[in-house]
Amino acid sequence: MITHRCHFALFACVCVSRPRVSKRVGLNILSGAPAREDAVVQDLSGNVVGVVTSGTHSPVLKRAISMAYVSPAHAAIGTKLKVVVRGKLGDAEVTKMPFVPTKYYKL
């Protein structure tokens, strides 16, 4: 089963097919604006490999972060990807989650 998500950018509808089998990963956005919901994730060849579910600027990490569903072949930590934000390509890297490690303990 393939699900379709559409968003309108610059008067064009970009449909993204997300395979049913996908993995949730964390993304460090290395360049460009933070990738928000429904931003397209591409591999370095320009093939669509996933979609962003959420993203923001992290004041603790002092950089943009996002979560995305990507194909399992592109889910390894350290994989370089591209994200399309407002029609422009930005660099991203798959990282482990949680983004900030917890420092508490249970009694």
C-alpha positions in Angstrom: 0.0 0.0 0.0 1.3 3.4 -0.9 0.1 6.5 0.8 0.2 9.9 -0.9 0.8 13.3 0.7 0.4 16.5 -1.2 1.4 20.0 -0.3 1.1 23.2 -2.3 4.3 25.2 -2.9 4.6 28.0 -5.4 1.2 27.0 -7.0 2.3 23.4 -7.7 1.2 20.2 -6.1 4.1 17.9 -5.2 2.9 14.4 -4.5 5.2 12.2 -2.3 4.8 8.4 -2.3 5.9 7.0 1.0 6.4 3.2 1.1 4.5 1.4 3.8 7.7 0.0 5.2 9.6 3.0 6.5 11.6 3.9 9.6 11.4 7.0 11.8 14.7 8.8 12.0 16.1 12.0 13.4 17.7 14.5 11.0 20.3 17.2 11.8 19.6 19.9 9.2 23.1 21.0 8.2 22.2 23.9 5.9 19.1 25.9 5.1 15.9 26.5 7.1 14.4 23.9 9.4 12.5 21.2 7.6 8.9 21.2 8.7 5.9 18.8 8.3 5.5 17.3 4.8 8.9 18.4 3.5 10.3 15.9 1.0 13.4 13.9 1.9 15.7 12.9 -1.0 18.9 10.9 -1.3 22.0 12.5 -2.9 20.8 11.3 -6.4 17.5 13.2 -6.1 15.3 10.2 -5.5 12.5 10.7 -3.0 13.1 8.4 0.0 10.8 9.9 2.7 8.8 12.7 4.3 9.4 14.9 7.3 6.9 14.6 10.1 8.1 17.5 12.3 10.9 19.9 12.7 12.1 23.0 14.6 15.2 24.9 15.7 16.7 23.4 18.9 17.9 26.1 21.4 19.9 23.4 23.3 21.7 22.0 20.2 21.8 25.4 18.5 20.8 23.9 15.1 17.7 22.8 13.2 16.4 19.3 13.8 13.6 17.2 12.3 12.0 13.8 12.4 11.2 11.9 9.3 10.0 8.6 7.9 12.5 7.2 5.4 13.1 3.9 3.6 15.1 1.4 5.7 18.0 1.6 3.1 18.5 5.2 4.1 17.9 5.0 7.9 21.5 4.3 9.0 23.1 6.8 11.3 25.4 9.2 9.4 23.6 8.8 6.1 23.7 12.1 4.1 20.3 13.2 2.7 18.7 16.3 1.1 15.5 18.0 2.3 13.3 20.3 0.1 12.2 23.3 2.1 10.2 26.0 0.3 11.6 24.8 -3.1 15.2 24.8 -2.0 17.5 21.8 -1.2 19.2 21.7 2.2 21.7 19.2 3.5 20.7 16.8 6.3 22.3 13.9 8.2 20.5 11.0 9.9 21.3 11.0 13.6 20.3 8.9 16.7 17.3 9.9 18.8 16.7 11.3 21.3 18.6 14.3 20.1 19.5 15.3 23.6 20.4 12.4 26.0 18.5 12.3 29.3 20.5 12.9 32.5 18.0 11.8 35.1 17.7 8.6 37.0 14.8 6.8 38.8 14.9 6.3 42.6 
